Amino acid sequence: MTIPAEQQDAARFLSLLAGGAPKETHISAVFIGSDTVWKLKKAVRLPFLDFTALDARAGFLRRELELNQPWAPGLYRDVAGIVRLADGTLAFGNDDPIEFVLRMARIPNTDFGDELVSNNGLTEKLLDDIGDTIAHFHKGLPPVHGTDFCASMLRITKGNAASAHAAGLPGSSSWSQQMASAIEARHAWLSARDRNGFVRRCHGDLHLGNICLWQGRPVPFDALEFDEKLATIDVGYDLAFLLMDLDHRASRAAANRTMNRYLARTGDIDALAGFPIYLSQRAMIRAHVMAAMNQDGTAYLAAAANYLTPAEPVTIAIGGLQGTGKSTLARALAPHLAPAPGAVILRSDEIRKRLFGASPEQRLPPGAYSSESNAAVNAIVIASAGTAARSGHSAIVDATFLDTAIRDALRTEVGKYGVRFSGFWLQAPISLLENRILSRSGDASDASVDVLRRSISADPGPRDWTPIDATDGVAALARVRRAIVPR
């Protein structure tokens, strides 16, 4: 990669300031100093952008600052002009600039998302924090109606297929046909997403490399600034780039945990219906970009096809007294259920917290557990399971299920969509349940030992569900997995 001739003077000036050569992409050069980072947009014209005019580069730098500064205050500083002085030397100034740069704070290399993956730094807590961050980010974006997002997805497919073909990737034509069919099959759903306010001016390029730690928390940065259409998308499509990246660069479990944290905070279970096409599009983008950079993109090419491959969903209900390990088992099981990136977990404790506007770990007052509140939570649990089933996605419903009427209602709801249902009832010695409850910290459950003791008298037992000895969590998971082997 090279910097265009007309920008060579500015590049030398920035290299001297940074103390070294820049990191380059096909559209930018980033000069990294001890405290400051300067980003230069290259004077290039590509099929999807035109940075050849100085005014255009300045405008897009200002747009990048406008988009990113609210989500990472202090990380993005300003846009600065570079001027030529009377003696021919360069300096920062606003009087007839010859070039513009975006000034940012320096971030340690170890604090970028892709580096955190390489260094095994993606803890469960950090994955939850990332899910929280993206949920908050999307919540703050206003809906953009009337976009015809179905047509947008078809345009994205056409562009992806053309780029894949140009990069020499095989099978782009068959992938394009399969993707177009999958999009058309979701035409009504995509239109409903638009009407219901889920199409917004999003980040647009939300992969692991564009997540970093800033002031101790994960933040998105480097939002797509040069094409409003490419960034005006369903929030689920925005999230999908991160999930696809986690799925392939970290693990299916990492992608599943982040997805579930995001859905627990937003309640957007309906987004699951788009994941096959959304994940596939993002994988194809990664495949042809890597191929264009002379890197091996075949694994992502295979993933693009696999994400579109139909999978049989299941609905699993996990019930039992407080402390039996329902949530631990659900989290361990979810990544193993198709389709990607694993089952959605519908945990009644998390749904209650969202209903009351609280974070999952925030304790609620006793009034939040009234009979009216319980009925509202149960209604959301059942409706959400139905939404997942209708979307063709597997779900794990995590609740006590002491009321057997809720069990029947759940089975009936998912049965409407022909989805296979299995119920499991976890059991363990009461002394063990008490110890587990006493040892909890940072959990969505507010249950105490007193709550457990009151529940014992109402314990209906497994009934027609499969009883599982939950004394040993690993053994319990193995028994459940054996019981739900696909037909």
C-alpha positions as CSV (number, residue, x, y, z in Angstrom):
1,M,0.0,0.0,0.0
2,T,1.2,3.5,-0.7
3,I,0.2,7.1,0.0
4,P,-0.7,9.2,-3.1
5,A,2.0,11.5,-4.4
6,E,0.1,14.7,-3.5
7,Q,0.0,13.7,0.1
8,Q,3.6,12.6,0.5
9,D,4.7,15.9,2.2
10,A,1.9,15.7,4.7
11,A,2.8,12.0,5.3
12,R,6.5,12.9,6.0
13,F,5.4,15.6,8.4
14,L,3.2,13.2,10.3
15,S,5.8,10.4,10.3
16,L,8.2,12.8,12.0
17,L,5.6,13.7,14.6
18,A,4.8,10.1,15.2
19,G,8.4,8.9,15.1
20,G,7.7,6.2,12.6
21,A,5.8,5.0,9.5
22,P,2.0,4.7,9.5
23,K,-0.2,1.8,9.6
24,E,-2.0,1.7,6.3
25,T,-5.3,0.4,4.9
26,H,-6.5,0.9,1.3
27,I,-8.2,4.1,2.3
28,S,-6.3,5.5,5.4
29,A,-2.9,6.0,6.9
30,V,-2.7,6.1,10.7
31,F,0.3,7.7,12.3
32,I,0.7,6.6,16.0
33,G,2.6,8.9,18.3
34,S,3.4,8.6,22.0
35,D,0.1,10.3,23.0
36,T,-1.6,11.3,19.8
37,V,-2.8,9.4,16.7
38,W,-3.3,11.2,13.4
39,K,-5.5,9.7,10.8
40,L,-5.0,10.7,7.1
41,K,-7.6,9.7,4.5
42,K,-5.9,8.8,1.3
43,A,-6.7,10.7,-1.9
44,V,-8.2,7.6,-3.6
45,R,-11.2,6.7,-5.7
46,L,-12.7,3.3,-5.2
47,P,-16.0,1.7,-6.4
48,F,-17.6,2.6,-3.0
49,L,-16.0,6.0,-2.2
50,D,-14.2,9.0,-3.6
51,F,-11.6,10.8,-1.4
52,T,-9.7,12.4,-4.3
53,A,-10.9,16.0,-3.4
54,L,-9.4,17.7,-0.4
55,D,-12.8,19.1,0.6
56,A,-14.3,15.6,0.5
57,R,-11.5,14.3,2.7
58,A,-12.1,17.1,5.2
59,G,-15.8,16.5,5.1
60,F,-15.6,12.8,5.8
61,L,-13.1,13.3,8.6
62,R,-15.5,15.7,10.3
63,R,-18.3,13.2,9.8
64,E,-16.1,10.5,11.4
65,L,-15.5,12.8,14.3
66,E,-19.3,13.6,14.6
67,L,-20.3,9.9,14.5
68,N,-17.7,8.6,17.0
69,Q,-17.1,11.3,19.5
70,P,-20.4,10.8,21.5
71,W,-19.6,7.1,22.1
72,A,-15.9,7.6,23.1
73,P,-15.5,11.1,24.6
74,G,-11.9,12.0,24.8
75,L,-10.8,9.4,22.3
76,Y,-11.7,11.5,19.3
77,R,-10.3,15.0,19.7
78,D,-10.7,17.2,16.6
79,V,-10.0,17.6,12.9
80,A,-6.9,19.6,12.2
81,G,-5.6,21.3,9.0
82,I,-2.0,21.0,7.8
83,V,-0.6,24.2,6.3
84,R,2.6,25.1,4.4
85,L,4.5,27.9,6.1
86,A,6.5,30.6,4.2
87,D,9.7,28.7,4.6
88,G,8.2,25.6,3.1
89,T,7.8,23.6,6.3
90,L,4.5,22.1,7.4
91,A,2.5,22.8,10.6
92,F,-1.0,22.5,11.9
93,G,-3.2,25.5,11.1
94,N,-6.4,26.6,9.5
95,D,-5.1,29.1,6.9
96,D,-5.4,27.5,3.5
97,P,-4.7,23.9,4.5
98,I,-3.1,21.5,2.1
99,E,-4.4,18.5,4.0
100,F,-6.5,17.5,7.0
101,V,-6.2,14.8,9.7
102,L,-8.3,13.5,12.5
103,R,-6.6,13.7,15.9
104,M,-7.3,11.0,18.4
105,A,-5.8,9.7,21.7
106,R,-3.5,6.8,21.6
107,I,-4.9,3.4,22.8
108,P,-2.5,0.6,23.8
109,N,-2.4,-2.1,21.2
110,T,-3.5,-4.7,23.8
111,D,-6.8,-2.8,24.3
112,F,-8.2,-3.4,20.8
113,G,-10.8,-6.2,20.4
114,D,-8.9,-8.2,18.0
115,E,-5.8,-8.1,20.2
116,L,-7.9,-9.1,23.2
117,V,-9.0,-12.2,21.3
118,S,-5.3,-13.1,20.5
119,N,-4.3,-12.6,24.2
120,N,-7.3,-14.5,25.6
121,G,-8.5,-11.2,27.2
122,L,-12.2,-11.7,26.3
123,T,-13.5,-12.7,29.7
124,E,-17.1,-13.5,30.3
125,K,-17.5,-10.1,32.2
126,L,-16.0,-8.3,29.2
127,L,-18.3,-10.1,26.7
128,D,-21.2,-9.0,28.9
129,D,-19.9,-5.5,29.0
130,I,-19.6,-5.5,25.2
131,G,-23.2,-6.7,24.9
132,D,-24.3,-3.9,27.2
133,T,-22.4,-1.3,25.3
134,I,-23.8,-2.2,21.9
135,A,-27.3,-2.4,23.4
136,H,-26.9,1.1,24.8
137,F,-25.4,2.3,21.6
138,H,-28.3,1.0,19.5
139,K,-30.9,2.3,21.9
140,G,-29.6,5.8,21.4
141,L,-30.1,5.8,17.6
142,P,-33.3,7.2,16.1
143,P,-35.2,5.0,13.7
144,V,-34.9,5.8,10.0
145,H,-38.1,4.7,8.2
146,G,-38.8,4.2,4.5
147,T,-35.4,2.7,3.6
148,D,-36.7,-0.4,1.7
149,F,-34.2,-2.4,3.7
150,C,-35.0,-5.5,1.7
151,A,-33.7,-3.8,-1.5
152,S,-30.7,-2.6,0.5
153,M,-29.8,-6.2,1.5
154,L,-30.1,-7.2,-2.2
155,R,-27.7,-4.4,-3.2
156,I,-25.3,-5.5,-0.5
157,T,-25.5,-9.1,-1.8
158,K,-24.7,-7.9,-5.4
159,G,-21.8,-5.9,-4.2
160,N,-20.4,-8.7,-2.1
161,A,-20.7,-11.2,-4.9
162,A,-18.9,-8.8,-7.3
163,S,-16.1,-8.2,-4.8
164,A,-15.8,-11.9,-4.1
165,H,-15.6,-12.6,-7.8
166,A,-13.0,-9.9,-8.4
167,A,-10.9,-11.3,-5.5
168,G,-10.9,-14.7,-7.1
169,L,-13.1,-16.4,-4.6
170,P,-15.0,-19.4,-6.0
171,G,-18.8,-20.0,-5.7
172,S,-19.8,-16.3,-5.4
173,S,-22.5,-16.7,-8.0
174,S,-24.2,-19.7,-6.2
175,W,-23.9,-17.9,-2.8
176,S,-25.5,-14.8,-4.4
177,Q,-28.4,-16.8,-5.6
178,Q,-28.9,-18.5,-2.3
179,M,-28.7,-15.3,-0.4
180,A,-31.1,-13.5,-2.7
181,S,-33.6,-16.3,-2.2
182,A,-33.2,-16.1,1.6
183,I,-33.7,-12.3,1.5
184,E,-36.8,-12.6,-0.7
185,A,-38.2,-15.2,1.7
186,R,-37.9,-12.6,4.5
187,H,-39.2,-9.7,2.5
188,A,-42.3,-9.2,4.8
189,W,-40.1,-9.5,7.9
190,L,-37.5,-7.0,6.6
191,S,-40.3,-4.5,5.8
192,A,-41.7,-5.0,9.3
193,R,-38.3,-4.3,10.9
194,D,-38.3,-1.0,9.0
195,R,-41.8,-0.1,10.1
196,N,-41.1,-1.1,13.7
197,G,-38.1,1.2,14.0
198,F,-35.2,-1.3,13.9
199,V,-33.5,0.3,10.9
200,R,-31.2,3.1,12.1
201,R,-28.1,4.9,11.2
202,C,-25.8,2.4,12.9
203,H,-22.1,1.9,13.2
204,G,-21.9,0.0,10.0
205,D,-18.5,-1.7,10.5
206,L,-18.9,-3.2,14.0
207,H,-16.3,-5.9,14.0
208,L,-13.8,-6.8,16.7
209,G,-11.1,-4.5,15.5
210,N,-13.5,-1.5,15.9
211,I,-14.1,-2.2,19.6
212,C,-11.6,-1.0,22.1
213,L,-11.2,-0.4,25.8
214,W,-11.4,3.3,26.6
215,Q,-11.3,4.5,30.2
216,G,-11.9,1.0,31.4
217,R,-14.9,0.1,29.3
218,P,-15.5,-1.2,25.8
219,V,-16.6,1.3,23.2
220,P,-17.2,1.2,19.5
221,F,-15.1,3.4,17.3
222,D,-14.3,4.0,13.6
223,A,-17.9,4.0,12.5
224,L,-18.5,3.8,8.7
225,E,-18.6,7.5,7.6
226,F,-18.4,7.5,3.9
227,D,-21.7,5.9,2.9
228,E,-25.0,6.6,4.7
229,K,-26.8,3.8,2.9
230,L,-24.3,1.2,4.0
231,A,-24.7,2.3,7.6
232,T,-28.4,2.8,7.6
233,I,-29.3,-0.8,8.5
234,D,-31.1,-3.1,10.9
235,V,-29.5,-3.1,14.3
236,G,-29.4,-6.9,14.0
237,Y,-27.2,-6.6,10.9
238,D,-25.0,-4.1,12.7
239,L,-24.6,-6.5,15.6
240,A,-24.0,-9.5,13.3
241,F,-20.5,-8.4,12.2
242,L,-19.3,-8.5,15.8
243,L,-21.0,-11.9,16.4
244,M,-19.6,-13.4,13.2
245,D,-16.1,-12.1,14.2
246,L,-16.4,-13.6,17.7
247,D,-17.7,-16.9,16.3
248,H,-14.6,-17.3,14.1
249,R,-11.9,-15.5,15.9
250,A,-12.8,-16.3,19.5
251,S,-15.4,-19.1,19.9
252,R,-19.1,-19.9,19.4
253,A,-19.5,-19.6,23.2
254,A,-18.1,-16.0,23.1
255,A,-20.5,-15.1,20.3
256,N,-23.4,-16.7,22.0
257,R,-22.7,-15.0,25.3
258,T,-22.5,-11.5,23.7
259,M,-25.7,-12.2,21.7
260,N,-27.6,-13.3,24.7
261,R,-26.4,-10.3,26.8
262,Y,-27.5,-7.9,24.0
263,L,-30.9,-9.6,23.7
264,A,-31.4,-9.7,27.4
265,R,-30.9,-5.9,27.5
266,T,-32.9,-5.0,24.4
267,G,-35.6,-7.8,24.3
268,D,-35.2,-7.8,20.5
269,I,-35.8,-11.5,20.0
270,D,-37.3,-10.8,16.6
271,A,-33.8,-10.0,15.3
272,L,-33.0,-13.8,15.3
273,A,-35.0,-14.2,12.1
274,G,-32.4,-12.2,10.2
275,F,-29.2,-13.8,11.6
276,P,-28.8,-16.4,8.8
277,I,-28.6,-13.7,6.2
278,Y,-26.9,-11.1,8.4
279,L,-24.1,-13.4,9.6
280,S,-23.6,-14.8,6.0
281,Q,-23.3,-11.3,4.5
282,R,-20.7,-10.3,7.2
283,A,-18.7,-13.5,6.6
284,M,-18.6,-12.8,2.9
285,I,-17.4,-9.3,3.5
286,R,-14.6,-10.6,5.6
287,A,-13.8,-13.3,3.0
288,H,-13.4,-11.0,0.0
289,V,-11.6,-8.3,1.9
290,M,-9.0,-10.9,3.1
291,A,-8.7,-12.3,-0.4
292,A,-8.2,-8.8,-1.8
293,M,-5.3,-8.3,0.7
294,N,-3.8,-11.6,-0.5
295,Q,-4.8,-13.4,2.7
296,D,-6.7,-16.7,2.9
297,G,-10.4,-16.0,3.2
298,T,-11.7,-19.5,2.4
299,A,-12.7,-20.2,6.0
300,Y,-15.0,-17.2,5.9
301,L,-16.3,-18.2,2.5
302,A,-17.3,-21.5,3.9
303,A,-18.9,-19.8,6.9
304,A,-20.9,-17.6,4.6
305,A,-22.4,-20.7,3.0
306,N,-22.9,-22.5,6.4
307,Y,-24.8,-19.6,8.0
308,L,-27.4,-19.9,5.2
309,T,-27.8,-23.7,5.6
310,P,-31.1,-24.5,7.3
311,A,-30.9,-26.0,10.8
312,E,-33.6,-27.6,12.9
313,P,-34.4,-25.4,15.9
314,V,-35.4,-26.8,19.3
315,T,-37.0,-25.2,22.4
316,I,-35.6,-26.4,25.7
317,A,-37.2,-25.6,29.0
318,I,-35.0,-25.9,32.1
319,G,-36.9,-25.7,35.4
320,G,-36.2,-26.5,39.0
321,L,-35.9,-24.9,42.4
322,Q,-33.6,-21.9,43.0
323,G,-29.9,-23.0,43.1
324,T,-30.3,-26.1,40.9
325,G,-28.0,-24.5,38.3
326,K,-30.5,-23.8,35.6
327,S,-28.7,-20.7,34.3
328,T,-25.3,-22.3,34.4
329,L,-26.5,-25.2,32.4
330,A,-28.4,-23.0,30.0
331,R,-25.2,-20.9,29.3
332,A,-23.2,-24.1,28.8
333,L,-25.8,-25.7,26.5
334,A,-26.7,-22.7,24.3
335,P,-23.6,-22.6,22.1
336,H,-24.2,-26.2,21.1
337,L,-27.6,-25.6,19.6
338,A,-28.2,-24.6,16.0
339,P,-28.5,-22.2,14.2
340,A,-25.5,-19.9,14.8
341,P,-24.5,-18.4,17.1
342,G,-26.4,-20.8,19.3
343,A,-29.6,-20.7,21.3
344,V,-31.2,-17.6,22.7
345,I,-31.5,-17.9,26.5
346,L,-34.8,-16.6,27.8
347,R,-34.1,-16.2,31.5
348,S,-37.1,-15.1,33.6
349,D,-34.8,-13.2,36.1
350,E,-33.3,-11.1,33.3
351,I,-36.6,-10.5,31.7
352,R,-37.9,-9.2,35.0
353,K,-35.0,-6.8,35.4
354,R,-35.6,-5.5,31.9
355,L,-39.3,-5.0,32.6
356,F,-38.3,-2.8,35.6
357,G,-35.6,-0.9,33.7
358,A,-32.8,-2.5,35.8
359,S,-29.5,-4.1,34.8
360,P,-29.4,-7.9,35.2
361,E,-27.2,-7.6,38.3
362,Q,-29.3,-4.9,40.0
363,R,-31.4,-6.1,42.9
364,L,-35.1,-5.4,42.7
365,P,-37.5,-4.5,45.6
366,P,-40.0,-7.1,46.9
367,G,-42.8,-5.4,45.0
368,A,-41.2,-6.5,41.7
369,Y,-42.2,-10.1,42.7
370,S,-45.9,-9.5,43.0
371,S,-48.4,-11.8,41.4
372,E,-49.1,-9.1,38.8
373,S,-45.4,-8.8,38.0
374,N,-45.0,-12.6,37.8
375,A,-47.8,-12.8,35.3
376,A,-46.2,-10.1,33.2
377,V,-42.8,-11.8,33.2
378,N,-44.4,-15.2,32.3
379,A,-46.3,-13.6,29.4
380,I,-43.1,-12.2,28.0
381,V,-41.2,-15.5,28.5
382,I,-43.9,-17.4,26.5
383,A,-44.2,-14.7,23.8
384,S,-40.4,-14.5,23.4
385,A,-40.2,-18.3,23.0
386,G,-42.8,-18.2,20.4
387,T,-40.9,-15.4,18.5
388,A,-37.7,-17.5,18.6
389,A,-39.6,-20.5,17.3
390,R,-41.3,-18.5,14.6
391,S,-37.8,-17.2,13.6
392,G,-36.4,-20.7,13.2
393,H,-34.0,-20.2,16.1
394,S,-33.4,-22.5,19.1
395,A,-34.3,-21.2,22.6
396,I,-33.6,-22.2,26.1
397,V,-36.2,-21.1,28.6
398,D,-34.7,-20.7,32.1
399,A,-37.3,-20.3,34.9
400,T,-38.4,-22.2,38.1
401,F,-41.7,-23.4,36.4
402,L,-43.3,-24.1,39.7
403,D,-46.6,-23.2,38.1
404,T,-47.3,-26.2,35.7
405,A,-49.8,-24.1,33.7
406,I,-46.8,-22.1,32.5
407,R,-45.2,-25.3,31.3
408,D,-48.3,-26.1,29.3
409,A,-48.6,-22.6,27.9
410,L,-45.0,-22.7,26.7
411,R,-45.3,-26.1,25.0
412,T,-48.5,-24.9,23.3
413,E,-46.9,-21.7,22.1
414,V,-43.8,-23.2,20.5
415,G,-45.9,-26.1,19.1
416,K,-47.7,-23.6,16.8
417,Y,-44.5,-23.4,14.8
418,G,-43.7,-27.1,14.7
419,V,-40.6,-26.7,16.8
420,R,-39.4,-29.7,18.9
421,F,-39.8,-29.1,22.6
422,S,-38.1,-30.8,25.6
423,G,-38.5,-30.0,29.3
424,F,-35.9,-30.8,31.9
425,W,-36.4,-30.6,35.7
426,L,-33.2,-30.1,37.7
427,Q,-33.0,-31.6,41.2
428,A,-30.3,-31.5,43.9
429,P,-30.1,-31.9,47.7
430,I,-31.5,-28.9,49.6
431,S,-28.3,-28.3,51.5
432,L,-26.4,-27.9,48.2
433,L,-29.0,-25.5,46.8
434,E,-28.7,-23.3,49.9
435,N,-24.9,-23.2,49.6
436,R,-25.1,-22.3,46.0
437,I,-27.5,-19.4,46.7
438,L,-25.3,-18.1,49.5
439,S,-22.3,-18.1,47.3
440,R,-23.9,-16.1,44.5
441,S,-22.6,-12.7,43.5
442,G,-23.2,-10.5,40.5
443,D,-26.1,-12.7,39.3
444,A,-29.5,-11.8,37.9
445,S,-31.3,-13.9,40.5
446,D,-32.5,-12.1,43.6
447,A,-33.6,-15.4,45.3
448,S,-32.5,-15.9,48.9
449,V,-32.4,-19.1,51.0
450,D,-35.8,-17.9,52.5
451,V,-37.3,-17.8,48.9
452,L,-35.9,-21.3,48.3
453,R,-37.5,-22.7,51.5
454,R,-40.9,-21.2,50.6
455,S,-40.6,-22.7,47.1
456,I,-40.0,-26.2,48.4
457,S,-43.5,-26.5,49.6
458,A,-44.8,-25.6,46.1
459,D,-42.4,-27.9,44.2
460,P,-44.5,-29.8,41.7
461,G,-41.6,-32.1,40.6
462,P,-40.8,-33.0,37.0
463,R,-44.3,-34.3,36.0
464,D,-43.9,-35.1,32.3
465,W,-40.4,-33.4,32.1
466,T,-37.2,-35.3,32.2
467,P,-35.7,-35.3,35.7
468,I,-32.0,-34.4,35.9
469,D,-29.7,-34.8,38.9
470,A,-28.0,-31.4,39.0
471,T,-25.6,-32.2,41.9
472,D,-22.8,-32.3,39.4
473,G,-23.2,-29.6,36.7
474,V,-20.9,-31.1,34.2
475,A,-22.7,-34.5,34.4
476,A,-26.1,-32.7,34.2
477,L,-25.1,-30.9,31.0
478,A,-23.9,-34.2,29.4
479,R,-27.3,-35.9,30.2
480,V,-29.3,-33.0,28.7
481,R,-27.1,-33.0,25.6
482,R,-27.6,-36.7,25.1
483,A,-31.4,-36.3,25.5
484,I,-31.7,-33.6,22.8
485,V,-29.7,-35.3,20.0
486,P,-31.4,-34.2,16.8
487,R,-33.9,-36.6,15.2
